[in-house]
Amino acid sequence: MKTSPLLPLLIKYQEGLASRDFVIDYFVNAELMTRDEAIRTKTIRPGKLIMSGTPGIITFPVGERTSLIQRLKAGKPIVTTRVSDELGKYYVGSILKSDLDGALVTVVQVDRHTDISDHPYLSELSTTQKETISSYPAYDVVTLTKATALPKVHVVTSAPNNKTIGSLEALELPDDYKLSFYDRFTLTNGMIANYTGPDIETTLGVFLLNRVILVIPFGAEVPYVNGKWNIGKIERDITRLVIDGRITPAQVFRYVDYAFSISSLNDFCVPSFSEKSITARPEVLKLRQELLAKYRDQLNDPNIMIMIEDQLVALDRQLMSGDVSSGFLVSGKSFDVQRKRMFGMFGLVESFGTDTDTFSFGETNLNEGWDTSQMDVLANDIRRGSYNRAKSTALGGAESKMLSRNFQESAIVADDCGTTRGLHIHLSNDNKRFFTHRNLTDGTSVVELTESNIDEYLGKDVVIRSPMFCASKDGYCHACMDTRFKRVGIKLLNISPVSISSTILLLSMKAMHGSKTALTQLDDLNQFLI
């Protein structure tokens, strides 16, 4: 297995180089240039690397600085309590610049508490400090020690001209070495904060992605993600951690910030440009002509139209497999809409007009130019998208305003109204996802349905508490609502219903863009009936 010669530096300085500058600098290659020069000139030269690290900042109350400075000078650790936006901001191993005479400090321990009585230094806190900390749902006790200076710059050049700047080392690289996100190595237990377990094979790019997007904001809370990322699943896991109180909104904001910063590396790790990605495949064009000739008399049948499209898309996917651009062409739309219309055929489109059950079929593709005999199909599809976006956007806006007015004074005003009424539901694998985090009336008690216990009720008729049956006056109770409202502290409900109209709005806006017409077979209408 190939091991990246840059891996030792990455592992060694992963804690110190925690800033977003590191993300950019690690993959900027240049001879003895400053970071700004390298970025401005867009100099990318395999075999040469600039790395720089910028410490984060931590500040302390003015009245505490003198005693904290004395402790650091004496080689003793210092402790600080962090709340609100500072909660979850600091993680073990990070090196920070302080306002304690500019001293660098490193985080050696972070403990999360929710009760003021659990504070390890409770007896040393003033009454005001106790009251302030108690006013927040959670707080972090952060222990720090004096740190050594961060490495300023690492310049890596190709052999035999390795250079050293100051006391910093250079790494010998072979002349033909090319920096790659796909360099593989063995990840061992504890090598990165969010991985514990047996040795696994991973890549330099995946390691860096975990470090920047998951470890810096969340520490060890979100486990190491190896291989291809499913961002929807990752963010659902993050949502559950927020609901459970294990991570804070401030940490999520930091996650979003770092997630956006990583986008600057797209062209390095997922190239989109190749000969295949910008040209039509002759095999696809040949198959198109054969299918059009074979089904010439049936091109008014949507089933035949869809069958032709699906065969062309399947062949195109097969031919593009393994191409350098295949990492970029990952969404269904890349093939079902974009490449199909550009290099295959315009295909099946819904006719523009009041009758939504009729379709047109474009036989040529955009790469071949606009065929005047197919002009009406292309023009009407463009008009349909624009018209539907404008018309339905207005509908979505109207629905949003109506829901906002109707729910503007709705709120959760009680913990449990005590009603025994609710929705009578037969729980099954098909519908259980709709009732997770809802309460059911189980005899005289109220039971929350969670991912760990909901399977116990499958196949049973249950009574689900619902705001439709809430007996609270002037509002609703937590027991009749989704339990996540209580966990995250939401009581005002005027915003929640707007998500319904937002769905209408989103669908109408998507109509502006290319879409695939698909065929679905319905075997049981009861699946769509309530």
Secondary structure by P-SEA (a helix, b strand, c coil): cccccaaaaaaacccccccaaaaaaaacccccccaaaaaaacccccccbbbbbbbbbbbbcccaaaaaaaaaaacbbbbbbbcccccccccccbbbbccccbbbbbbcbbbbbcccccccccccccaaaaaaaaacccccccccccccccccbbbbbccccccccccbbbbbbcccccccccbbbbbcccccccccccbbbbcaaaaaaaaccccccccccccccccccaaaaaaaaaaaaaaaccccaaaaaaaaaaaaaacccccccccccccccccccaaaaaaaaaaaaaaccccccaaaaaaaaaaaaaaaaaaacccccccccccccccccccccccccccccccccccccccccccccccccccccaaaaaaaaaaaaaaaaaaaaaaaaaaaaaaaaaccccccccccccccccccccccccccccccccccccccbbbbbccccccccccbbbbbbccccccccccccccccccccccccccccccccaaaaaaaaaaaaacccbbbbbbbbbcccccccc
